[in-house]
């Protein structure tokens, strides 16, 4: 069977892939017939994910006229717990918690209404780079494309075809949905708990709506920067037991996440990476709004490439220079500080500074920053970073003395 020719084949029908397609047709409606989205599942299909969509993601989709109207829980603030105490702040609506089974399905239907062709039950089996593009072999036929967009998540086949490894910043994640308990914060807050120093990560409790029921999505996020034999299920189980919950009573959903690596290309020949295939926030694992932002950038960029206004090889630079790229670079650098020797000082900052938590709320919600908060956080953060650098310098000096 001969391969069907298209200009762009998007591998993966999640938020990154669908937003790429939507942004393409927003740039030029005629591009809809030149694009195909290859989705391995059948909508509505579930996707393990805590489901928090930051305000920036919804604003981008709204600008495309594509904000899905699905059951959700509004988020108005953030609650944080460390060993030294707890801090909770609200600044107004900053996002919502959705269920991916509903969110992705609705977004796909919006894309289809715009003329985007989505081929379901079409898992990518192979990606082969040719002289004039690449061919994606799927369970439903082969597609020869000038450009292949890898929006296929943490196990990205397109990423592997580009010759990239798994990445240095990988996370193990386990989540489940339970009823509320008396210890839970208010239902309009997303809660993070870093009080357990036995692993590089945190626990979370997000309000969620499952089949009309108000529940709490709980989980554990562990950032791996090397080999690890941590039993995340045992740790989460112990935490749940302290709440009077038994982990075996709930469906355990295990998955992985990948943070954006340093100095890693996001394009190789005709292959372009977006969303988690490229890399997301390694500190919190936040991914939906970032996937949407990747897609918005990629759609506009690829429309220019097809019109010969830009070169595909410039994709990495486009991401790096964008607001998203700058944000991810900062978070990547913070990962060492947040989960390293200075963790206690970072926790102290978040517990003792309402301004820091409010600033985090505003950032998540894409709300304007307040100068007073930024000044307060800046001084405190400078102290934490100075301590971190000093500690590493002393450790390096002592190591050199011993040798």
C-alpha positions in Angstrom: 0.0 0.0 0.0 1.4 3.4 -1.0 1.8 6.1 1.6 -0.6 9.1 1.6 1.1 12.4 1.2 0.4 15.3 3.6 2.3 18.4 4.5 2.3 17.9 8.3 1.6 14.7 10.2 1.0 15.3 13.9 1.7 12.2 16.0 -0.5 12.4 19.2 -4.0 13.9 19.7 -3.5 15.4 23.2 -3.4 19.1 24.0 0.0 19.7 22.4 -0.9 18.0 19.1 -4.5 19.4 18.9 -3.4 22.9 19.7 -0.7 22.7 17.0 -3.4 21.8 14.5 -5.8 24.5 15.7 -3.1 27.2 15.6 -2.2 26.0 12.1 -5.7 26.5 10.8 -6.0 29.7 12.7 -3.0 31.0 10.7 -4.4 29.7 7.4 -7.8 27.8 7.2 -6.6 26.2 3.9 -4.0 24.3 5.9 -6.7 22.0 7.4 -6.7 19.8 4.4 -2.9 19.5 4.4 -2.6 18.2 8.0 -3.5 14.9 9.7 -3.5 14.2 13.4 -2.6 10.5 14.2 -4.2 9.4 17.5 -3.5 6.0 18.9 -6.7 5.8 20.9 -10.4 6.5 20.4 -12.1 9.5 21.9 -13.1 9.7 24.6 -10.0 8.0 25.9 -8.5 8.5 29.4 -5.1 10.0 30.1 -3.6 9.7 33.5 -3.0 13.3 34.7 -3.9 15.3 37.7 -5.8 17.7 35.3 -4.8 21.1 36.5 -5.0 23.6 33.7 -3.3 26.9 34.4 -5.0 30.1 33.3 -2.5 30.7 30.5 -3.5 27.5 28.8 -7.2 28.4 28.8 -6.4 31.9 27.6 -4.4 30.6 24.7 -7.3 28.3 23.7 -9.8 31.1 24.1 -7.7 33.2 21.8 -8.1 30.4 19.2 -11.8 30.2 19.9 -11.2 26.7 21.2 -11.6 26.6 25.0 -13.4 23.3 25.8 -16.5 23.7 27.9 -16.3 20.6 30.1 -17.0 19.7 33.7 -14.3 21.3 35.9 -13.4 22.6 39.3 -12.2 26.2 39.5 -8.9 26.9 41.2 -8.6 30.2 43.1 -5.4 29.6 45.0 -2.5 27.4 46.2 -1.9 25.6 49.5 1.7 24.6 50.4 2.9 22.4 53.3 6.5 21.9 54.3 8.1 20.6 57.5 8.0 24.0 59.1 4.4 24.8 58.5 1.7 25.6 55.9 0.7 28.6 53.7 -2.4 29.1 51.6 -3.2 32.0 49.4 -5.9 33.0 47.0 -5.8 35.7 44.2 -9.0 34.9 42.3 -9.6 32.3 39.6 -6.2 31.0 38.3 -7.2 27.9 36.5 -9.3 24.8 36.7 -9.1 21.0 37.2 -10.4 19.0 34.3 -10.6 15.3 33.4 -8.5 14.5 30.4 -11.1 12.0 29.1 -13.5 14.9 28.7 -11.0 17.7 27.9 -9.1 16.0 25.1 -12.3 14.7 23.6 -13.9 18.2 23.5 -10.7 19.8 22.1 -10.6 17.1 19.3 -14.2 17.8 18.3 -13.4 21.5 18.1 -10.4 20.8 15.8 -12.6 18.5 13.7 -15.2 21.2 13.4 -12.4 23.5 12.0 -11.7 20.9 9.3 -8.7 19.1 10.9 -8.6 15.4 10.0 -8.0 13.3 13.1 -7.3 9.6 12.5 -8.2 7.6 15.6 -6.9 4.1 16.3 -3.8 5.0 14.4 -0.8 4.4 16.7 2.5 5.3 15.1 4.6 2.1 14.6 7.7 3.6 12.9 9.0 6.9 11.8 11.5 6.9 8.9 13.3 10.0 7.8 13.6 10.3 4.0 15.2 12.8 1.6 12.2 15.0 1.4 10.5 14.5 4.8 9.5 11.5 6.9 7.1 8.6 6.7 5.0 7.6 9.7 3.8 4.0 9.6 0.6 3.5 11.5 -1.8 0.6 12.2 -4.1 2.3 9.6 -1.7 3.1 6.8 1.4 5.1 6.1 1.7 8.9 5.9 4.5 10.6 4.1 4.9 14.2 5.3 7.2 17.2 4.8 7.1 17.7 8.6 6.3 15.3 11.4 5.3 16.8 14.7 6.0 14.6 17.8 3.2 15.4 20.2 3.3 11.8 21.5 4.2 12.4 25.1 6.9 10.9 27.4 7.3 7.7 25.4 7.6 9.7 22.1 8.4 7.5 19.0 9.2 10.7 17.1 11.7 11.7 19.8 13.4 8.3 19.4 13.5 8.7 15.6 15.2 12.1 16.2 18.0 10.2 18.0 17.2 11.7 21.4 17.3 9.6 24.6 14.8 9.5 27.5 16.2 12.8 28.9 17.9 13.5 32.2 14.9 14.9 34.1 12.4 12.1 34.3 9.8 11.7 37.0 7.8 8.8 38.4 4.2 9.6 39.2 1.4 7.8 40.8 -2.1 9.1 41.3 -5.6 8.1 42.4 -9.0 9.6 43.2 -10.6 9.4 46.6 -13.3 11.0 48.6 -12.5 14.2 50.6 -11.2 14.0 54.2 -11.4 16.3 57.1 -7.7 17.2 56.7 -8.2 18.5 53.1 -7.9 22.2 52.3 -10.8 24.1 50.8 -12.1 22.8 47.5 -10.9 25.8 45.5 -7.2 25.2 46.3 -4.6 22.9 44.8 -2.4 21.6 47.6 1.3 20.6 47.5 3.1 18.8 50.3 6.9 18.6 50.4 7.2 17.7 54.1 8.6 14.3 53.3 12.3 14.7 52.6 12.8 11.1 51.7 12.4 11.7 47.9 12.9 14.5 45.4 9.4 15.6 44.9 6.1 16.2 46.6 2.6 14.9 47.3 -0.5 16.7 45.8 -4.2 16.9 46.5 -6.3 18.5 43.8 -10.1 18.9 43.9 -11.7 17.1 40.9 -15.1 16.1 39.5 -15.6 12.5 38.4 -18.9 11.6 37.0 -20.6 14.5 38.9 -18.9 13.5 42.2 -16.7 15.9 44.1 -13.5 13.9 44.8 -9.8 14.6 45.4 -7.1 13.6 43.0 -4.0 12.6 45.1 -0.6 11.6 44.0 3.1 11.6 44.4 5.7 13.1 42.0 9.3 12.0 42.3 11.9 13.6 40.0 14.6 11.1 39.0 17.9 12.4 37.9 19.6 9.0 38.0 18.9 5.4 39.0 16.3 5.1 41.7 14.6 2.2 43.5 12.2 4.4 45.4 8.9 2.6 46.0 6.5 5.6 45.3 3.4 3.4 45.9 4.6 2.5 49.5 5.2 6.2 50.2 1.9 7.3 48.9 0.2 4.5 50.7 1.7 5.5 54.0 0.5 9.1 53.5 -3.0 8.0 52.6 -3.1 5.7 55.7 -2.4 8.8 57.8 -5.6 10.3 56.3 -7.6 7.2 57.1 -7.5 6.0 53.4 -6.3 2.6 52.1 -4.4 2.7 48.8 -5.7 -0.7 47.7 -9.3 0.7 47.8 -8.6 2.9 44.8 -7.4 2.5 41.2 -3.7 3.3 41.1 -2.6 5.2 38.0 1.1 5.2 37.4 2.9 7.2 34.7 6.1 9.1 33.9 6.9 12.7 33.0 9.8 14.4 31.4 11.3 17.8 32.1 12.9 19.9 29.4 16.6 19.1 29.3 19.4 21.6 29.0 20.8 22.3 25.5 18.7 19.7 23.8 17.5 20.2 20.2 13.8 20.1 19.6 14.1 19.6 15.9 16.0 17.1 13.8 15.6 17.2 10.0 11.8 17.1 9.4 11.0 16.0 12.9 9.7 18.6 15.4 9.0 18.0 19.1 6.2 19.7 21.2 4.7 19.2 24.6 6.0 16.5 26.8 7.9 14.9 23.9 10.0 18.0 24.1 9.9 18.5 27.8 7.8 20.3 30.5 8.4 21.8 34.0 10.7 19.5 36.0 9.9 21.1 39.3 6.1 20.7 39.5 5.4 18.4 36.5 2.9 21.0 35.2 2.2 20.0 31.6 -1.2 20.8 30.2 -0.9 24.6 29.9 2.7 24.2 28.7 1.6 21.6 26.0 -1.0 24.1 24.8 1.6 26.9 24.7 4.0 24.6 22.7 1.2 23.9 20.3 0.3 27.6 19.8 3.9 28.4 19.1 4.3 25.5 16.8 1.2 26.1 14.8 2.1 29.7 13.9 5.8 28.7 13.3 4.9 25.8 11.0 2.4 27.9 9.0 5.4 30.3 8.3 7.6 27.3 7.4 5.1 26.0 4.8 4.9 29.5 3.4 8.7 29.6 3.2 8.9 32.5 5.6 11.0 30.6 8.1 13.3 27.6 8.3 12.2 24.5 10.2 15.7 24.2 11.8 14.9 27.3 13.8 12.3 25.7 16.0 14.6 25.1 19.0 15.6 28.8 18.9 11.9 29.9 18.6 11.0 27.9 21.8 14.1 29.1 23.7 13.3 32.7 23.0 9.7 32.4 23.8 8.1 33.1 27.2 7.6 29.4 27.5 11.2 28.6 26.9 12.5 31.2 29.3 10.1 29.9 32.0 11.2 26.3 31.5 14.9 27.2 31.6 14.3 29.0 34.9 12.4 26.0 36.3 15.0 23.6 35.2 17.7 25.5 37.1 15.4 25.7 40.1 15.0 22.0 40.2 18.5 21.5 41.6 17.8 24.1 44.3 14.3 23.0 45.1 15.1 19.3 45.4 18.7 19.7 46.6 20.6 20.7 49.7 18.8 24.1 49.8 15.3 22.5 50.0 14.8 23.4 53.6 15.4 27.1 52.9 13.1 27.0 49.9 10.3 25.4 52.0 10.9 28.1 54.6 10.5 30.8 52.0 7.2 29.4 50.8 5.9 28.8 54.3 6.8 32.2 55.7 6.2 34.4 52.7 2.5 34.9 51.6 3.9 37.0 48.8 5.8 34.0 47.4 2.7 31.8 47.3 0.6 34.6 45.8 3.3 35.2 43.2 3.1 31.5 42.3 -0.7 31.7 42.1 -0.4 34.7 39.7 2.2 32.9 37.5 0.0 29.8 37.3 -3.0 31.8 36.4 -1.2 34.1 33.9 -2.2 37.1 36.0 -0.3 40.4 36.1 2.5 40.3 38.8 2.4 42.8 41.6 5.7 44.7 42.1 5.5 44.5 45.9 5.3 40.7 45.8 8.1 40.4 43.2 10.4 42.6 45.4 9.7 40.5 48.5 10.2 37.2 46.6 13.3 38.5 44.9 15.1 39.4 48.1 14.2 36.1 49.7 15.0 34.1 46.7 18.4 35.8 46.3 19.2 34.7 49.8 18.2 31.1 49.1 20.3 31.0 45.8 23.3 32.6 47.5 23.2 30.0 50.2 22.9 27.3 47.6 25.9 28.5 45.6 27.9 29.0 48.7 27.2 25.5 49.9 28.2 24.0 46.6 31.4 26.0 46.5 32.3 24.9 50.0 31.5 21.3 49.1 33.6 21.5 46.0 36.5 23.1 47.8 36.4 20.4 50.6 36.3 17.7 47.9 39.4 19.1 46.3 41.2 19.3 49.6 40.5 15.6 50.3 41.8 14.6 46.9 
